[in-house]
């Protein structure tokens, strides 16, 4: 269990799920909660029981299916309705009966919102806060309070905003989280407000949205001003511009401020957990996300690579291993010898001396024709092998291939491909069908080689991207295809560039298969 002196509070399952295009099922929410518990957060806000059937079902299933080791499950809901006792309000009852030991109540702290949104008096809003907090406390639940629109309310009517905080604390709320609901605050002014509230003797938390791009900075400023409870969402999920990215906040507080929020082992799982959550949400992870992004410790410029070769700390703010990430060297037309040498070393090749120059020259020549190797590590390794040995890596020789798309009278479409090739002294002809001409070629190639190389059964195409390189030529333009493949243990990228999109795809497919066979231990001729 996390030390109660400082709270790391996750609201992905409630506030984060309000992001456009993010729809979580109950099993999704259970899976994400387990991942967050692995990180060691102190509180996981599960949702709003009673407000919708999905969240009610989540809390019901969580009682038997969610065995949290580090975190406490928290139920979210509103203060009672105006004119109704908390003990008689069905929404409050749903919080009381949720099975959660902690309840987070959202309450209005902006006078204008009280009068226009709640349509009640300022006095009744304070009574709603007091009654609901004290009722749930009397029922044995711990209560946190989210003071909604607090900073805007503070600017409009400081006395009333502070009175809402004071009322909640006096009624028994352990923490009052100040919410920058509209996300418009800047760190310096937010810190001044937090410091003012902390002077009341109330335990203060912070909940920031990212509409001004300052959610993480605002959260850090609030902690420095005295907040001891910080809320955020995995990967910065949330409506509009999102919430404070909890992974970035934890990384900064622990590695920059020296606050021991989670164990070193848990922190080293952060990159894995960030990507695991992305898989559950089916939202592609941002490659440039701080700490956990694929590109967070990727170096491309030759000047940077030269410095990193001497000492990685010269261009890295932390050791990537601390958060479970890796340093990566990107090979491109911007790369110098140092980049290529480091990338070669990463792949297990010695590129000292003139070898590096030859590879750099080859990379720059190919990139001038439209190739890119940043996301095509397998193609780059095949290029390295060819440059070092003078022999192109081949497990098969292609005689010919073709792919056709047929529209049938019933309106259905079918793609068929035929490949003719030579492998292990045999001439092989194989035909495959697929969902489109590239998929048909992929299947035909696997069929042709599957008997000789059973390892190809594990090969799968993970992603496929097409880029038109010369837009002025329209459909006759030069095309680049990037294919991401995997064998269940690792994924790799290959690239093809041709005037024809199918030819470019074949080139990338051929290299993906070749690399798969090399990984399986088959030496090529």
WONORTA-V910710 format. One record per residue. N is the residue number from 1. RES is the residue in one small letter. OMEGA is omega in whole degrees, 0 to 359 (999 if undefined). NEAR is the number of other ideal C-beta (glycine too) atoms within 12 Angstrom. D_CENTER is the distance of its C-alpha to the mean C-alpha in whole Angstrom. Layout:
n=<N & N>
res=<RES & RES>
omega=<OMEGA & OMEGA>
near=<NEAR & NEAR>
d_center=<D_CENTER & D_CENTER>
This chain:
n=<1 & 2 & 3 & 4 & 5 & 6 & 7 & 8 & 9 & 10 & 11 & 12 & 13 & 14 & 15 & 16 & 17 & 18 & 19 & 20 & 21 & 22 & 23 & 24 & 25 & 26 & 27 & 28 & 29 & 30 & 31 & 32 & 33 & 34 & 35 & 36 & 37 & 38 & 39 & 40 & 41 & 42 & 43 & 44 & 45 & 46 & 47 & 48 & 49 & 50 & 51 & 52 & 53 & 54 & 55 & 56 & 57 & 58 & 59 & 60 & 61 & 62 & 63 & 64 & 65 & 66 & 67 & 68 & 69 & 70 & 71 & 72 & 73 & 74 & 75 & 76 & 77 & 78 & 79 & 80 & 81 & 82 & 83 & 84 & 85 & 86 & 87 & 88 & 89 & 90 & 91 & 92 & 93 & 94 & 95 & 96 & 97 & 98 & 99 & 100 & 101 & 102 & 103 & 104 & 105 & 106 & 107 & 108 & 109 & 110 & 111 & 112 & 113 & 114 & 115 & 116 & 117 & 118 & 119 & 120 & 121 & 122 & 123 & 124 & 125 & 126 & 127 & 128 & 129 & 130 & 131 & 132 & 133 & 134 & 135 & 136 & 137 & 138 & 139 & 140 & 141 & 142 & 143 & 144 & 145 & 146 & 147 & 148 & 149 & 150 & 151 & 152 & 153 & 154 & 155 & 156 & 157 & 158 & 159 & 160 & 161 & 162 & 163 & 164 & 165 & 166 & 167 & 168 & 169 & 170 & 171 & 172 & 173 & 174 & 175 & 176 & 177 & 178 & 179 & 180 & 181 & 182 & 183 & 184 & 185 & 186 & 187 & 188 & 189 & 190 & 191 & 192 & 193 & 194 & 195 & 196 & 197 & 198 & 199 & 200 & 201 & 202 & 203 & 204 & 205 & 206 & 207 & 208 & 209 & 210 & 211 & 212 & 213 & 214 & 215 & 216 & 217 & 218 & 219 & 220 & 221 & 222 & 223 & 224 & 225 & 226 & 227 & 228 & 229 & 230 & 231 & 232 & 233 & 234 & 235 & 236 & 237 & 238 & 239 & 240 & 241 & 242 & 243 & 244 & 245 & 246 & 247 & 248 & 249 & 250 & 251 & 252 & 253 & 254 & 255 & 256 & 257 & 258 & 259 & 260 & 261 & 262 & 263 & 264 & 265 & 266 & 267 & 268 & 269 & 270 & 271 & 272 & 273 & 274 & 275 & 276 & 277 & 278 & 279 & 280 & 281 & 282 & 283 & 284 & 285 & 286 & 287 & 288 & 289 & 290 & 291 & 292 & 293 & 294 & 295 & 296 & 297 & 298 & 299 & 300 & 301 & 302 & 303 & 304 & 305 & 306 & 307 & 308 & 309 & 310 & 311 & 312 & 313 & 314 & 315 & 316 & 317 & 318 & 319 & 320 & 321 & 322 & 323 & 324 & 325 & 326 & 327 & 328 & 329 & 330 & 331 & 332 & 333 & 334 & 335 & 336 & 337 & 338 & 339 & 340 & 341 & 342 & 343 & 344 & 345 & 346 & 347 & 348 & 349 & 350 & 351 & 352 & 353 & 354 & 355 & 356 & 357 & 358 & 359 & 360 & 361 & 362 & 363 & 364 & 365 & 366 & 367 & 368 & 369 & 370 & 371 & 372 & 373 & 374 & 375 & 376 & 377 & 378 & 379 & 380 & 381 & 382 & 383 & 384 & 385 & 386 & 387 & 388 & 389 & 390 & 391 & 392 & 393 & 394 & 395 & 396 & 397 & 398 & 399 & 400 & 401 & 402 & 403 & 404 & 405 & 406 & 407 & 408 & 409 & 410 & 411 & 412 & 413 & 414 & 415 & 416 & 417 & 418 & 419 & 420 & 421 & 422 & 423 & 424 & 425 & 426 & 427 & 428 & 429 & 430 & 431 & 432 & 433 & 434 & 435 & 436 & 437 & 438 & 439 & 440 & 441 & 442 & 443 & 444 & 445 & 446 & 447 & 448 & 449 & 450 & 451 & 452 & 453 & 454 & 455 & 456 & 457 & 458 & 459 & 460 & 461 & 462 & 463 & 464 & 465 & 466 & 467 & 468 & 469 & 470 & 471 & 472 & 473 & 474 & 475 & 476 & 477 & 478 & 479 & 480 & 481 & 482 & 483 & 484 & 485 & 486 & 487 & 488 & 489 & 490 & 491 & 492 & 493 & 494 & 495 & 496 & 497 & 498 & 499 & 500 & 501 & 502 & 503 & 504 & 505 & 506 & 507 & 508 & 509 & 510 & 511 & 512 & 513 & 514 & 515 & 516 & 517 & 518 & 519 & 520 & 521 & 522 & 523 & 524 & 525>
res=<x & x & x & x & x & x & x & x & x & x & x & x & x & x & x & x & x & x & x & x & x & x & x & x & x & x & x & x & x & x & x & x & x & x & x & x & x & x & x & x & x & x & x & x & x & x & x & x & x & x & x & x & x & x & x & x & x & x & x & x & x & x & x & x & x & x & x & x & x & x & x & x & x & x & x & x & x & x & x & x & x & x & x & x & x & x & x & x & x & x & x & x & x & x & x & x & x & x & x & x & x & x & x & x & x & x & x & x & x & x & x & x & x & x & x & x & x & x & x & x & x & x & x & x & x & x & x & x & x & x & x & x & x & x & x & x & x & x & x & x & x & x & x & x & x & x & x & x & x & x & x & x & x & x & x & x & x & x & x & x & x & x & x & x & x & x & x & x & x & x & x & x & x & x & x & x & x & x & x & x & x & x & x & x & x & x & x & x & x & x & x & x & x & x & x & x & x & x & x & x & x & x & x & x & x & x & x & x & x & x & x & x & x & x & x & x & x & x & x & x & x & x & x & x & x & x & x & x & x & x & x & x & x & x & x & x & x & x & x & x & x & x & x & x & x & x & x & x & x & x & x & x & x & x & x & x & x & x & x & x & x & x & x & x & x & x & x & x & x & x & x & x & x & x & x & x & x & x & x & x & x & x & x & x & x & x & x & x & x & x & x & x & x & x & x & x & x & x & x & x & x & x & x & x & x & x & x & x & x & x & x & x & x & x & x & x & x & x & x & x & x & x & x & x & x & x & x & x & x & x & x & x & x & x & x & x & x & x & x & x & x & x & x & x & x & x & x & x & x & x & x & x & x & x & x & x & x & x & x & x & x & x & x & x & x & x & x & x & x & x & x & x & x & x & x & x & x & x & x & x & x & x & x & x & x & x & x & x & x & x & x & x & x & x & x & x & x & x & x & x & x & x & x & x & x & x & x & x & x & x & x & x & x & x & x & x & x & x & x & x & x & x & x & x & x & x & x & x & x & x & x & x & x & x & x & x & x & x & x & x & x & x & x & x & x & x & x & x & x & x & x & x & x & x & x & x & x & x & x & x & x & x & x & x & x & x & x & x & x & x & x & x & x & x & x & x & x & x & x & x & x & x & x & x & x & x & x & x & x & x & x & x & x & x & x & x & x & x & x & x & x & x & x & x & x & x & x & x & x & x & x & x & x & x & x & x & x & x & x & x & x & x & x & x & x>
omega=<182 & 177 & 184 & 181 & 177 & 183 & 164 & 191 & 182 & 179 & 180 & 187 & 179 & 183 & 179 & 183 & 176 & 177 & 177 & 178 & 180 & 181 & 184 & 171 & 177 & 175 & 177 & 183 & 178 & 181 & 180 & 179 & 179 & 179 & 181 & 177 & 177 & 179 & 178 & 177 & 184 & 184 & 177 & 180 & 188 & 182 & 187 & 180 & 182 & 181 & 176 & 185 & 183 & 181 & 176 & 178 & 179 & 181 & 177 & 182 & 181 & 182 & 183 & 187 & 185 & 180 & 184 & 181 & 186 & 189 & 170 & 180 & 185 & 176 & 182 & 176 & 183 & 171 & 182 & 176 & 178 & 176 & 181 & 177 & 180 & 181 & 183 & 184 & 182 & 180 & 177 & 178 & 179 & 176 & 181 & 185 & 187 & 185 & 179 & 180 & 181 & 177 & 173 & 180 & 172 & 182 & 178 & 176 & 180 & 186 & 182 & 178 & 178 & 186 & 184 & 182 & 180 & 182 & 177 & 183 & 178 & 179 & 180 & 177 & 177 & 178 & 178 & 178 & 184 & 185 & 184 & 180 & 183 & 179 & 182 & 175 & 179 & 178 & 175 & 180 & 174 & 185 & 167 & 178 & 173 & 178 & 187 & 179 & 188 & 187 & 175 & 178 & 179 & 179 & 184 & 185 & 184 & 184 & 182 & 179 & 179 & 178 & 177 & 177 & 182 & 181 & 180 & 181 & 181 & 179 & 176 & 177 & 181 & 182 & 169 & 180 & 179 & 188 & 170 & 191 & 181 & 175 & 186 & 184 & 173 & 191 & 185 & 181 & 178 & 180 & 179 & 180 & 180 & 179 & 179 & 181 & 179 & 181 & 177 & 184 & 181 & 174 & 190 & 172 & 181 & 180 & 187 & 170 & 194 & 185 & 176 & 180 & 186 & 187 & 180 & 180 & 178 & 179 & 179 & 179 & 179 & 179 & 179 & 180 & 175 & 177 & 180 & 180 & 184 & 181 & 178 & 182 & 174 & 177 & 178 & 179 & 177 & 182 & 185 & 182 & 176 & 178 & 173 & 180 & 186 & 180 & 179 & 179 & 180 & 179 & 181 & 182 & 184 & 186 & 181 & 182 & 178 & 180 & 183 & 184 & 178 & 179 & 177 & 179 & 178 & 179 & 179 & 177 & 190 & 180 & 178 & 183 & 178 & 180 & 177 & 177 & 177 & 178 & 181 & 182 & 183 & 175 & 182 & 180 & 176 & 182 & 183 & 178 & 180 & 176 & 191 & 181 & 179 & 182 & 185 & 180 & 180 & 184 & 185 & 184 & 181 & 180 & 179 & 183 & 179 & 180 & 180 & 178 & 179 & 182 & 181 & 182 & 181 & 179 & 176 & 185 & 174 & 170 & 182 & 182 & 181 & 179 & 177 & 180 & 182 & 169 & 179 & 174 & 180 & 181 & 181 & 178 & 176 & 187 & 171 & 182 & 182 & 179 & 183 & 179 & 181 & 178 & 177 & 178 & 178 & 181 & 177 & 182 & 177 & 181 & 179 & 176 & 185 & 180 & 181 & 181 & 180 & 180 & 179 & 180 & 181 & 179 & 182 & 178 & 180 & 180 & 176 & 178 & 177 & 179 & 171 & 182 & 180 & 181 & 182 & 184 & 180 & 178 & 179 & 179 & 176 & 176 & 178 & 181 & 181 & 181 & 183 & 184 & 184 & 182 & 176 & 182 & 181 & 171 & 180 & 176 & 182 & 176 & 178 & 173 & 175 & 179 & 181 & 175 & 183 & 173 & 185 & 183 & 181 & 178 & 180 & 179 & 176 & 178 & 181 & 180 & 176 & 176 & 173 & 183 & 179 & 180 & 179 & 177 & 181 & 169 & 188 & 173 & 181 & 179 & 178 & 175 & 180 & 179 & 184 & 186 & 180 & 177 & 178 & 177 & 179 & 181 & 180 & 180 & 178 & 179 & 182 & 187 & 187 & 181 & 181 & 182 & 182 & 181 & 181 & 177 & 181 & 184 & 175 & 177 & 185 & 183 & 184 & 182 & 179 & 178 & 175 & 188 & 182 & 187 & 183 & 182 & 178 & 182 & 178 & 186 & 175 & 189 & 174 & 178 & 174 & 179 & 175 & 181 & 178 & 178 & 181 & 179 & 183 & 175 & 180 & 182 & 175 & 185 & 174 & 179 & 179 & 175 & 183 & 184 & 180 & 178 & 177 & 179 & 179 & 180 & 179 & 177 & 181 & 179 & 178 & 179 & 180 & 181 & 177 & 180 & 175 & 178 & 180 & 176 & 179 & 177 & 182 & 177 & 999>
near=<18 & 32 & 16 & 18 & 15 & 30 & 43 & 49 & 46 & 53 & 50 & 50 & 50 & 44 & 44 & 43 & 39 & 25 & 29 & 14 & 13 & 31 & 18 & 33 & 21 & 27 & 18 & 29 & 39 & 32 & 30 & 47 & 45 & 28 & 39 & 49 & 33 & 31 & 45 & 33 & 47 & 39 & 45 & 50 & 51 & 50 & 43 & 34 & 39 & 29 & 24 & 20 & 16 & 26 & 33 & 30 & 23 & 41 & 42 & 25 & 26 & 37 & 22 & 11 & 20 & 30 & 14 & 31 & 20 & 29 & 37 & 35 & 43 & 47 & 46 & 48 & 45 & 35 & 46 & 35 & 23 & 27 & 17 & 22 & 20 & 35 & 17 & 16 & 26 & 21 & 32 & 36 & 25 & 29 & 43 & 32 & 22 & 37 & 27 & 42 & 29 & 36 & 48 & 52 & 51 & 43 & 48 & 43 & 50 & 33 & 31 & 22 & 30 & 34 & 21 & 13 & 21 & 30 & 15 & 24 & 17 & 27 & 18 & 24 & 40 & 32 & 31 & 39 & 45 & 32 & 33 & 44 & 44 & 29 & 31 & 42 & 27 & 17 & 23 & 15 & 32 & 29 & 44 & 47 & 49 & 45 & 49 & 39 & 36 & 47 & 41 & 32 & 37 & 31 & 24 & 19 & 23 & 23 & 16 & 32 & 39 & 30 & 33 & 48 & 44 & 27 & 36 & 49 & 33 & 21 & 31 & 29 & 39 & 33 & 41 & 47 & 50 & 53 & 51 & 49 & 35 & 25 & 33 & 24 & 38 & 21 & 28 & 17 & 24 & 41 & 31 & 24 & 38 & 44 & 21 & 26 & 39 & 29 & 16 & 25 & 14 & 33 & 31 & 44 & 45 & 52 & 52 & 52 & 42 & 36 & 23 & 24 & 21 & 30 & 43 & 40 & 30 & 43 & 47 & 32 & 35 & 45 & 40 & 26 & 28 & 27 & 41 & 33 & 44 & 49 & 54 & 50 & 48 & 53 & 44 & 44 & 43 & 36 & 24 & 21 & 26 & 37 & 45 & 55 & 45 & 54 & 51 & 38 & 49 & 49 & 40 & 32 & 34 & 33 & 29 & 21 & 19 & 9 & 25 & 19 & 37 & 36 & 20 & 18 & 17 & 33 & 37 & 28 & 31 & 48 & 33 & 24 & 39 & 44 & 31 & 27 & 42 & 31 & 19 & 32 & 31 & 17 & 29 & 17 & 31 & 24 & 22 & 16 & 33 & 34 & 43 & 41 & 30 & 30 & 24 & 32 & 34 & 31 & 36 & 29 & 21 & 30 & 19 & 29 & 36 & 23 & 20 & 32 & 29 & 15 & 13 & 23 & 14 & 17 & 27 & 25 & 20 & 26 & 20 & 32 & 21 & 30 & 38 & 29 & 35 & 24 & 31 & 30 & 39 & 36 & 47 & 31 & 26 & 24 & 38 & 32 & 29 & 32 & 40 & 46 & 32 & 36 & 39 & 35 & 22 & 26 & 28 & 13 & 25 & 16 & 36 & 19 & 14 & 15 & 24 & 33 & 20 & 23 & 37 & 34 & 21 & 29 & 38 & 25 & 16 & 30 & 28 & 16 & 22 & 26 & 37 & 34 & 41 & 30 & 32 & 38 & 35 & 39 & 41 & 42 & 32 & 41 & 38 & 36 & 30 & 23 & 29 & 27 & 17 & 10 & 13 & 20 & 30 & 26 & 33 & 34 & 24 & 30 & 18 & 20 & 35 & 24 & 33 & 22 & 22 & 18 & 11 & 11 & 8 & 8 & 8 & 12 & 19 & 22 & 28 & 26 & 37 & 27 & 35 & 22 & 30 & 21 & 31 & 20 & 10 & 17 & 17 & 29 & 22 & 32 & 24 & 32 & 25 & 27 & 20 & 26 & 33 & 36 & 28 & 34 & 48 & 40 & 32 & 37 & 45 & 38 & 27 & 38 & 37 & 25 & 16 & 25 & 29 & 15 & 24 & 33 & 16 & 20 & 36 & 25 & 34 & 19 & 21 & 30 & 26 & 25 & 23 & 21 & 25 & 17 & 12 & 10 & 12 & 10 & 13 & 15 & 21 & 27 & 34 & 38 & 41 & 36 & 40 & 30 & 38 & 22 & 25 & 14 & 14 & 19 & 26 & 36 & 37 & 45 & 46 & 40 & 35 & 25 & 21 & 24 & 30 & 29 & 25 & 36 & 38 & 35 & 35 & 45 & 47 & 42 & 42 & 45 & 49 & 40 & 42 & 42 & 36 & 29 & 31 & 24 & 11 & 24 & 15 & 28 & 19>
d_center=<25 & 24 & 26 & 27 & 28 & 25 & 22 & 18 & 18 & 15 & 15 & 12 & 14 & 17 & 16 & 12 & 14 & 16 & 13 & 15 & 14 & 13 & 15 & 15 & 18 & 20 & 19 & 15 & 15 & 17 & 15 & 12 & 15 & 16 & 13 & 13 & 16 & 16 & 14 & 18 & 17 & 20 & 20 & 18 & 19 & 19 & 20 & 24 & 26 & 29 & 28 & 26 & 27 & 23 & 23 & 26 & 26 & 23 & 25 & 28 & 26 & 24 & 27 & 28 & 25 & 23 & 24 & 22 & 23 & 22 & 21 & 23 & 22 & 23 & 24 & 24 & 27 & 29 & 33 & 36 & 37 & 40 & 43 & 42 & 42 & 39 & 41 & 41 & 38 & 36 & 33 & 34 & 35 & 32 & 30 & 33 & 33 & 29 & 30 & 27 & 29 & 27 & 27 & 26 & 28 & 27 & 30 & 31 & 32 & 33 & 37 & 36 & 34 & 36 & 39 & 37 & 34 & 36 & 39 & 41 & 42 & 41 & 43 & 42 & 38 & 39 & 41 & 38 & 36 & 39 & 40 & 36 & 35 & 38 & 39 & 35 & 36 & 40 & 38 & 36 & 33 & 31 & 30 & 28 & 28 & 26 & 28 & 27 & 27 & 29 & 29 & 30 & 33 & 34 & 34 & 36 & 38 & 37 & 40 & 39 & 35 & 36 & 39 & 36 & 34 & 37 & 38 & 35 & 35 & 39 & 38 & 36 & 33 & 31 & 29 & 29 & 25 & 26 & 24 & 23 & 22 & 23 & 21 & 24 & 25 & 25 & 25 & 28 & 30 & 27 & 28 & 32 & 31 & 30 & 32 & 35 & 33 & 33 & 37 & 38 & 37 & 34 & 31 & 28 & 25 & 22 & 20 & 18 & 17 & 16 & 19 & 20 & 17 & 19 & 17 & 16 & 19 & 21 & 19 & 21 & 24 & 24 & 24 & 27 & 29 & 29 & 26 & 26 & 23 & 20 & 17 & 14 & 10 & 7 & 5 & 8 & 9 & 12 & 15 & 17 & 15 & 13 & 13 & 13 & 10 & 11 & 10 & 11 & 14 & 15 & 15 & 17 & 19 & 20 & 20 & 22 & 24 & 24 & 24 & 23 & 21 & 19 & 21 & 21 & 20 & 17 & 16 & 16 & 13 & 10 & 9 & 10 & 9 & 5 & 5 & 8 & 7 & 5 & 8 & 10 & 9 & 10 & 7 & 7 & 4 & 6 & 8 & 10 & 8 & 10 & 11 & 8 & 7 & 10 & 12 & 12 & 15 & 17 & 20 & 22 & 25 & 28 & 29 & 26 & 26 & 30 & 29 & 26 & 29 & 31 & 29 & 25 & 25 & 27 & 23 & 21 & 20 & 20 & 20 & 16 & 18 & 18 & 14 & 14 & 13 & 16 & 18 & 18 & 21 & 21 & 24 & 25 & 28 & 28 & 28 & 31 & 32 & 30 & 27 & 29 & 30 & 27 & 25 & 28 & 29 & 25 & 26 & 29 & 32 & 34 & 34 & 37 & 40 & 40 & 38 & 35 & 37 & 37 & 34 & 33 & 36 & 34 & 31 & 32 & 35 & 32 & 30 & 32 & 33 & 29 & 28 & 24 & 23 & 20 & 18 & 21 & 22 & 24 & 26 & 26 & 28 & 30 & 31 & 32 & 34 & 36 & 37 & 38 & 40 & 41 & 40 & 38 & 36 & 37 & 37 & 39 & 41 & 40 & 43 & 42 & 39 & 39 & 37 & 38 & 37 & 40 & 40 & 42 & 45 & 43 & 40 & 38 & 36 & 36 & 35 & 37 & 37 & 40 & 39 & 42 & 42 & 43 & 42 & 44 & 47 & 47 & 46 & 44 & 43 & 41 & 40 & 36 & 35 & 32 & 29 & 30 & 32 & 29 & 28 & 32 & 33 & 30 & 32 & 35 & 34 & 33 & 36 & 38 & 37 & 36 & 39 & 39 & 36 & 35 & 31 & 30 & 30 & 26 & 25 & 23 & 21 & 18 & 17 & 20 & 20 & 23 & 24 & 28 & 29 & 32 & 32 & 35 & 36 & 35 & 35 & 37 & 34 & 33 & 29 & 26 & 25 & 22 & 21 & 18 & 20 & 20 & 23 & 21 & 20 & 19 & 18 & 19 & 20 & 23 & 25 & 28 & 30 & 33 & 35 & 34 & 31 & 32 & 33 & 30 & 28 & 31 & 31 & 27 & 28 & 31 & 29 & 26 & 29 & 31 & 28 & 27 & 31 & 31 & 28 & 31 & 33 & 35 & 37 & 38 & 41>
